[in-house]
Amino acid sequence: MGQIQLRNVRKTFGAAEVIPGLDLDIEDGEFVVFVGPSGCGKSTLLRLIAGLEDVSGGKITIDGKEATKLGPAQRKLAMVFQSYALYPHMTVRRNIGFPLKMAGADKAVIEQKVQEAARVLNLTDYLDRRPGALSGGQRQRVAIGRAIVREPAAFLFDEPLSNLDAALRVNMRLEISELHQKLRTTMIYVTHDQVEAMTMADKIVVLNAGRIEQVGSPIDLYSRPANRFVAGFIGSPRMNFIEGEEAARHGAAAIGVRPEHLAVSREGGLWRGKVVVGEHLGSDTFLHVDVPGLGQITARAPGEFGAGPGDEVWMTPAEHRIYRFDREGQAL
C-alpha cells in the first residue's frame, strides 16, 4: 500500500509562507512527479511527506492513517537523495543492507534482501566494491537498493539524477521507470526538468510558488494546459506566447502556439520573419525567428531545413493547436 493524502497542508519558515495550503491525492502504485521552477516548493513538499520537515498546518494521511505528527521512520517511506548519501568505507553489500542492520534484522534475512535488490538493480557483480569504485549511475542504483530493502509504502526521490551527465540521466530515467513497473510501489519524484516529468510520470503535479497549478497525466498537461504558466512550463522548446492584435483576433488576451505546431516554409504563410538563430539537431531544426509585430517566435522544422541567420521564412500555426488565454492567464 502507498496511498497518500494531503489536506490543506501548509509550510512557513518564519514570516515566509512557502506552501500556502494545498490538497493532493496520490494513489497506491502511482508514479507521481512534482515539477516546477527552482524555489517553487517541490522539495519542501516532498520533505513534508517524508517527515523531514514539520507541517505548519493541515493533515497528511498515509494508507488511511494520520501521519502528520509521525517521525520519518514511522511513516514507512524511503527517501533517495540527490547526493546518494552512501558510506564510502562500506561495500555495496553493507551499504544496501545498512537500514536492515540498524533495524536489528537477522543476518540471513539481510543477505537475502540485499541479493534480491542487487539482482533487480543489476548490482550483483559490484556487491564487494566500495562506492568510490563505482560510476555515478551505479552509486545511484546503490542508493535505490538501500531504499528497496526496506520494502517501503512509497519511494521518495529528490532530484536523484541532477548530478549525472546527460547520457547517464537518460539511462537512469529508463531504469527507474522499469523499476516502477517491476515493483508497482508508489513513487514520488521531484525534478525541475519537465522532460523527466513527461517521460516518467503517470501523474504530474505542476507547482508554482507553493501552489498547485495543475494535476494530470503528461498528455493532459501538454494538450490541455489549465493556464499560461503550465502551457509555458510543459513542452520543450517552450510555447510561444503572442499578445496584442493577433491575440484579439482569436478573442483572447494572449494566444500560445507550440514550436512543433508551426508549419515552416520558404515562401507563403501567415507570419513572415527573419531567422535570428538556427539550431540544427539532426532530426529537427529549431528556428528562432524575429517576426515584426509579434516578437521572436520559435518554430520546429525538419532537420534538413537549412535556414540560418538572416534568412526569411514563413510560419503558419495549425488552427486547432492555438491556445487562448484570458487576462489572468487562465485557459479559455
N, C-alpha and C positions, 0 to 999 in steps of 0.2 A: 504493500500500500504506500502511496505517496501523494495523497490529496492535501493541498494546502489552500487555505482561505485567509485573505486579509480583509479586514473590515475597518474602514476609517483610520488606517494606520498613519501615524504622524511621527516626524522626527525633527527636533530642533537642536541646534548647537548654540547655546546662549540665546541671543536675540535673533539669530538667523534660522529661518524655517526652511529646511532642506526638502522635506516632504510634507506638503500641507494637508495631507489626508487623502488616502486612496483605497479603493476596493479592488480586489483581484481574486479570481478563482483559477487554480491550477489543478487540472485533473490528474488522476493516477496514470502514470505511464507516459505523460506528455513530455515532449521536448520543447521547452519554453525559452525564448531568448529575450532578454532585456536589452534594448538597443537605444542609443541616443547620443548626443554630443557630449564631450567632456564636461563634467560638472552638473549633469542632469539628474543625478541621484541614483543611478542604476546600481552602482557598487554598494552604496549605503543601504538601498532596499534589500539587496542580497544579504548583507551583513545583519540586517534586522531579522530576516527569515532564519538565518543561521544561529541567531542569539549572540552574535559577537558585538552587537550594539543593542542598547535598551531602547524600546519604543517610547516616544513621548506621549502617545495616546493611541487608542484603538486596540484591536484584538487580532492575534494570529492563531489560527487553528490548524493542527496537523493531524490528519486521519481522524477527524471528529473530536479531538481532544484539544482543549485550550493550551497553547504553548507559550503565551505571551511572557510569562514570568519564569519559564524554564531556562536552565543554562544550556550551552551548546551541546554538551554530552548527553543531555536528557532528551534532545529533540530527534535523535536517530537520523541525523543528516550528515553527509560527508562533504567537506569543502576541499576543492582543488584550487590552489593559489597560483597566481601568475609566476611567483618566484620558485615554484616546485617545493621549497622548504624540506629538502632531503638532508639526512645526516651524512656528511661527507666521509666520516670514518667507518660507516656501516656498509656492508654489502647490500646489493639489491634485495636479496632474500630477507635480510634483517630489517631493511627499510620498509618493505611491504608488510612484514609481519609485526612491526613495532606496535601498532594500535592494539593488536590482539594480545601481545605480551603484556602491555600495560593493563589490559583488562583481566589478566590472570588466566588466559585460555591455556588449555593443555598443549604441550609441545607438538603432539601428533596432529591435533586439530589445526594448529598454526601452520604446520608444514603442508597439510592437505589443502588449506585455503590459499596459501602462497603459491603452491604449484598450479592450482586452478586459475588464479588470477594471472599468473605468468603465461599460462597456455593461451588464455583469451587475448592477452596483450602482446603475444609473440616475444616474450622476455625470458623464456626458459633457458636459452643459451647464455644469458647475461646475469643469472642469479648470484654468481660468486664474484662479480665485478663490483667496484665502488662507483659512485656517481661521477667522479672525475674522469672515468674511462668511457663514459657514455656520451652520445650526441645529445643535443637539446631535445630532440623528439623522443629519444629513449628515456631521458630523465623525466619528461612529461608523462610518459606511459608508466613509469615507476610511481609517480605521484598519484596517478589514477588507480594503479594497482593497490596502493595503500588505502585508497577510499573503498575499492571494491570489496576487500576482505571484511570490512565492517558490515557488509550487507545492509546499507542504509535505506531509509524510506525514500530518499531523494539525494541526487548528486547536485552540488552547487559549484559552478565553475566561474571564477572571477578572472576574466580576460586571460585564459590559460595559454593562448598562442601568441601573445604580443611580443614575446622575447625571441620568437623563431623567425628565420628568414622566409621569404615569400614561398619558395618551393616546399619547405617543411610545413608551413601553415596549411597549404592545400592538402598535403598528405595527412596531417593530423586532423583536419576537418573531416576527411573521409573516415579516418579511424574512429573518431568519437561518434560519428553518425552510425557506423557499423556496430560499435559497442552498444549504442542505444537499442539498435534492432535486436541484438543478442540478449540483452538484459531486460529490456522493456521496463526499466526503472525510470521514475520521474527524473528529469534533468532540467535544471535552471541554469542558464548560461548567459553571462554578461559580456557584451562586446560593444565597442564604438564603431565596428566595421559592419556596415549594412550588408556587404556581400556574404560575410559569415552568417548573419541573421537569415538572409534569404535562402541560403543553400542548406542550412541545418535545421531550421525550426519547423515544428508542427504549428506553433503559435508564436507570434511576435508581439511584444509589448513595447510600444514606442513611447519613450519618456522625454519630457522637456520641462526643465525647471521643477523637477519633483512631481510633475503631474503626468497622468497617462493621457496621451493624445489619441491613441487608437490601439485596439487589440484585435488581432485577426490572423488568418493564415498569410503566408508570404504573397500568394496571388491576390488575396483580398486587398492587402495594403498597396500592392503595386497597381491593381486595376481600379480600385475604388477607395482612394485615399479620402479620409474624412475632412481633411483641411490642408491648407497650403504647407504647413510645417511637415506633415507626413509625406505629402507629394514631393517635396523638395529633398527629404531625407532618404526615402526609399527609391532606389534606382541609381544606376551608375553608367555614364555620367548623369548628373542631376538634371531634373526637369528644368526647361526654360520657362520663365515667367514673363508675361508681357502685359503692360497696363495701357492706359490711355485709350485712343480712338479704336485701336484694333480690338481691345477687350470689350469696349462699349458696343461694338458691332455684334458681339455674342451675348449681350445683356449681362455683362459681368464687370466687376471692378478689376479683375485680373483673369487672364487665361494662362493655362500651362500646357506645354507640349513637350513630350519626351524626345530626346535626340533620335531615337530609333523609330519614331513616328513621323519623321520628316522625309519626304522624297526629295532627293537632290539631283539636279541636272545642270548641264552647261548652258541651256537656253530654254526659257519658258517656265513659268511657275508663279507662285503667289508673292513670295518675298525675294528681292534681289539684294545681294550684298557682296562684299569683298572678303576673301579669306584672310584672317589675321595669322592664324597658326593652323597647320595641318599635322595631326598625329597619326602616323601610319603604323598600324599594329598587326599587319599581316592580313588577317581575315577582314578586319574593319579599318576604316579611316575616319577619325573624328575631326570634323572641321569646325573651327571657331570663327564665325562669320560676323562681320560688322554690317548690320542692316540699318540704313537710315530710318530714323523714327522709332525703331524697335530696340536698338542696342545690340549687344553681342549675343548671338544665337549659336548654340552647339548642335550639330547635326551628325548623325552616323551615316556614312556612305560605305559602299563595298570597298574592300581592300584595294582593288585595282583602280579606284577613282583617284587620279593623280593630282588633284588640285593642291596648290601651295600658296604661300603668302602673296597677296595682290591679285590673285585670280578671281574672276567674277563667277558666282554661282547663283542658281535659283533654288528656292526651297518651298515645298508645298506640304502643309500638315494634313494628315489623314483626318477628315472632318469628324469622324466618330471617336477620335482619340484626343480631342481638345477638351481639357478640363476647365471648368469655370468656378471662380471663387468670388465670394462677396467681400465687402469692405473689411469684415472681421477675419477674413481668411478661411471661412467655412466653405466647404464644397457646395455647389448649387446643383 
